Amino acid sequence: MSRWAYNETMSEISESKHASDFHIIGGGLMGLLTAYELSGLGYRVTVFDRQEMGKESSWAGGGILSPLYPWKYPKPINQLSLWSQRVYPRLARRLYEESEIDPEYQLSGLLVLDADQFEQARSWAHQSGARYAEMGHYWLEYSEPAIRLGLDAIQFPHIGQIRNPALLRALIQVLWQRGVKLVPHHPLNEVISEKGRVCAIRVGEEKVRVENLILTTGAWTASLVDVPGFESGIRPVRGQMLLFKAGAGLIKHILLKDGRYVIPRRDGHILVGSTMEEVGFDKSTTDSALKEIFQFACDLVPALENTPLAQRWAGLRPASPQGIPLIGPHPTIRGVWLNAGHFRNGVAMAPASVRLLLDQIFQRNSILSLPPYLPSNKT
Ligand SMILES: Cc1cc2nc3c(=O)[nH]c(=O)nc-3n(C[C@H](O)[C@H](O)[C@H](O)COP(=O)(O)OP(=O)(O)OC[C@H]3O[C@@H](n4cnc5c(N)ncnc54)[C@H](O)[C@@H]3O)c2cc1C
């Protein structure tokens, strides 16, 4: 099926119950947060998703509010993440107040436990001004007694976390209260343009007139936005997760070792991840990954061996070249905007990514320099 149709006459497009100032495709964190900001400014917004809202990558992720090893990432990623880190406490509080659902933001701090990363971690902290503390093994044993003995750590106390499903539930509740139209089970099938400008979309069986179309379609973005002369380079990368149900307080910090992590939630659930698998759009879980993640978790926190497993799942990260998201106008169709390709750090970068897109739509001074993110620079 052709995703993009040109020069179709406007007369064929019926007026719709979905009339809005902005139409957003994709009800993950990026789409819902965009709707939150736009509705806060008084605009009428409709969000379409091909399934229930907020059930893909944004639900599946760990909610660590920083790239895992920030020194390994290019500046445009760290800039989005640092800006968002400052915003999250207030955003979480406002969502809690409006929805009465607590997104469980907490400044748990992060411990890097890979000795071979310490040198780079220190020099990154000095350059970026991030606070850190050296934790020798005596201090670590005292502060986190459940961690295996003999490890040293570097602590980043400014790194927090949020509980993804709770964040999404809070956003959905607020949007619903504000009268934003959330329309599940309506896949975007076609974008219709006239004289190089978007004029309508076909979602499910319905044809809807649009003026401003924002695509926040995560790992599925390439098939929707790529046209001759423009390749977004966005593809799915599967990550599997394991959830333990431990007693509250077994672990206090987020732990990072060998590229894997342990995230303690407030109620005692402990989330452990993840894998990086190039398997297309396959979201199934595998026993081999379960075994690997379980082994990693028990090596690091031996008490987990006797802790019940609560759940396992997989999600599809929207990978983009270098992990830098595409934020800005579609290079060939006016009125179409992209905010996608956040790879492993979409939760960490979401508030700044949304702000950067809205800065462009409303032609405001932008919070960051735009070129690294512009879709037109990826052609
Ligand atoms: C295992 C795992 C762990 C992660 N851990 C972290 C972490 O700790 N910290 C962090 O910052 N990030 C993490 N991430 C990454 C983060 O979750 C993503 O970068 C982010 O959620 C992307 O948000 P999104 O809204 O762009 O995509 P999604 O949440 O995937 O939303 C895209 C939406 O678009 C919809 N859609 C797609 N095609 C169509 C269509 N044709 N029509 C209508 N709707 C459509 C989908 O149904 C979906 O709801 C993790 C991801 C995974 C999988």
Ligand as a Chemical Component Dictionary entry (heavy atoms), coordinates in Angstrom:
data_LIG
# 
_chem_comp.id                   LIG 
_chem_comp.type                 NON-POLYMER 
_chem_comp.pdbx_formal_charge   0 
_chem_comp.three_letter_code    LIG 
# 
loop_
_chem_comp_atom.comp_id 
_chem_comp_atom.atom_id 
_chem_comp_atom.alt_atom_id 
_chem_comp_atom.type_symbol 
_chem_comp_atom.charge 
_chem_comp_atom.model_Cartn_x 
_chem_comp_atom.model_Cartn_y 
_chem_comp_atom.model_Cartn_z 
_chem_comp_atom.pdbx_ordinal 
LIG C1  C1  C 0 13.623 -2.880 27.020 1  
LIG C2  C2  C 0 13.716 -1.377 26.893 2  
LIG C3  C3  C 0 14.329 -0.637 27.888 3  
LIG C4  C4  C 0 14.401 0.757  27.790 4  
LIG N1  N1  N 0 14.919 1.463  28.823 5  
LIG C5  C5  C 0 14.953 2.805  28.745 6  
LIG C6  C6  C 0 15.427 3.580  29.843 7  
LIG O1  O1  O 0 15.752 3.054  30.913 8  
LIG N2  N2  N 0 15.494 4.939  29.704 9  
LIG C7  C7  C 0 15.109 5.554  28.540 10 
LIG O2  O2  O 0 15.217 6.767  28.467 11 
LIG N3  N3  N 0 14.638 4.848  27.500 12 
LIG C8  C8  C 0 14.544 3.495  27.570 13 
LIG N4  N4  N 0 14.074 2.767  26.518 14 
LIG C9  C9  C 0 13.762 3.473  25.256 15 
LIG C10 C10 C 0 12.445 4.200  25.330 16 
LIG O3  O3  O 0 11.475 3.355  25.906 17 
LIG C11 C11 C 0 12.030 4.645  23.914 18 
LIG O4  O4  O 0 13.070 5.373  23.307 19 
LIG C12 C12 C 0 10.796 5.542  23.951 20 
LIG O5  O5  O 0 9.798  4.961  24.749 21 
LIG C13 C13 C 0 10.252 5.819  22.564 22 
LIG O6  O6  O 0 9.016  6.469  22.714 23 
LIG P1  P1  P 0 8.077  6.692  21.463 24 
LIG O7  O7  O 0 6.851  7.369  21.941 25 
LIG O8  O8  O 0 8.864  7.316  20.364 26 
LIG O9  O9  O 0 7.770  5.192  20.934 27 
LIG P2  P2  P 0 6.667  4.119  21.398 28 
LIG O10 O10 O 0 6.450  4.123  22.840 29 
LIG O11 O11 O 0 7.051  2.817  20.759 30 
LIG O12 O12 O 0 5.345  4.677  20.730 31 
LIG C14 C14 C 0 5.119  4.632  19.353 32 
LIG C15 C15 C 0 3.612  4.455  19.164 33 
LIG O13 O13 O 0 3.280  4.601  17.774 34 
LIG C16 C16 C 0 2.264  3.697  17.464 35 
LIG N5  N5  N 0 2.254  3.479  16.014 36 
LIG C17 C17 C 0 3.213  2.934  15.244 37 
LIG N6  N6  N 0 2.841  2.898  13.955 38 
LIG C18 C18 C 0 1.596  3.450  13.902 39 
LIG C19 C19 C 0 0.648  3.691  12.838 40 
LIG N7  N7  N 0 0.902  3.367  11.553 41 
LIG N8  N8  N 0 -0.530 4.259  13.152 42 
LIG C20 C20 C 0 -0.840 4.605  14.431 43 
LIG N9  N9  N 0 0.009  4.386  15.469 44 
LIG C21 C21 C 0 1.222  3.818  15.205 45 
LIG C22 C22 C 0 2.631  2.448  18.267 46 
LIG O14 O14 O 0 1.522  1.583  18.435 47 
LIG C23 C23 C 0 3.124  3.069  19.573 48 
LIG O15 O15 O 0 2.096  3.179  20.537 49 
LIG C24 C24 C 0 13.913 1.394  26.619 50 
LIG C25 C25 C 0 13.277 0.654  25.628 51 
LIG C26 C26 C 0 13.160 -0.728 25.768 52 
LIG C27 C27 C 0 12.433 -1.505 24.711 53 
# 
loop_
_chem_comp_bond.comp_id 
_chem_comp_bond.atom_id_1 
_chem_comp_bond.atom_id_2 
_chem_comp_bond.value_order 
_chem_comp_bond.pdbx_ordinal 
LIG C1  C2  SING 1  
LIG C2  C3  SING 2  
LIG C2  C26 DOUB 3  
LIG C3  C4  DOUB 4  
LIG C4  N1  SING 5  
LIG C4  C24 SING 6  
LIG N1  C5  DOUB 7  
LIG C5  C6  SING 8  
LIG C5  C8  SING 9  
LIG C6  O1  DOUB 10 
LIG C6  N2  SING 11 
LIG N2  C7  SING 12 
LIG C7  O2  DOUB 13 
LIG C7  N3  SING 14 
LIG N3  C8  DOUB 15 
LIG C8  N4  SING 16 
LIG N4  C9  SING 17 
LIG N4  C24 SING 18 
LIG C9  C10 SING 19 
LIG C10 O3  SING 20 
LIG C10 C11 SING 21 
LIG C11 O4  SING 22 
LIG C11 C12 SING 23 
LIG C12 O5  SING 24 
LIG C12 C13 SING 25 
LIG C13 O6  SING 26 
LIG O6  P1  SING 27 
LIG P1  O7  DOUB 28 
LIG P1  O8  SING 29 
LIG P1  O9  SING 30 
LIG O9  P2  SING 31 
LIG P2  O10 DOUB 32 
LIG P2  O11 SING 33 
LIG P2  O12 SING 34 
LIG O12 C14 SING 35 
LIG C14 C15 SING 36 
LIG C15 O13 SING 37 
LIG C15 C23 SING 38 
LIG O13 C16 SING 39 
LIG C16 N5  SING 40 
LIG C16 C22 SING 41 
LIG N5  C17 SING 42 
LIG N5  C21 SING 43 
LIG C17 N6  DOUB 44 
LIG N6  C18 SING 45 
LIG C18 C19 SING 46 
LIG C18 C21 DOUB 47 
LIG C19 N7  SING 48 
LIG C19 N8  DOUB 49 
LIG N8  C20 SING 50 
LIG C20 N9  DOUB 51 
LIG N9  C21 SING 52 
LIG C22 O14 SING 53 
LIG C22 C23 SING 54 
LIG C23 O15 SING 55 
LIG C24 C25 DOUB 56 
LIG C25 C26 SING 57 
LIG C26 C27 SING 58 
# 
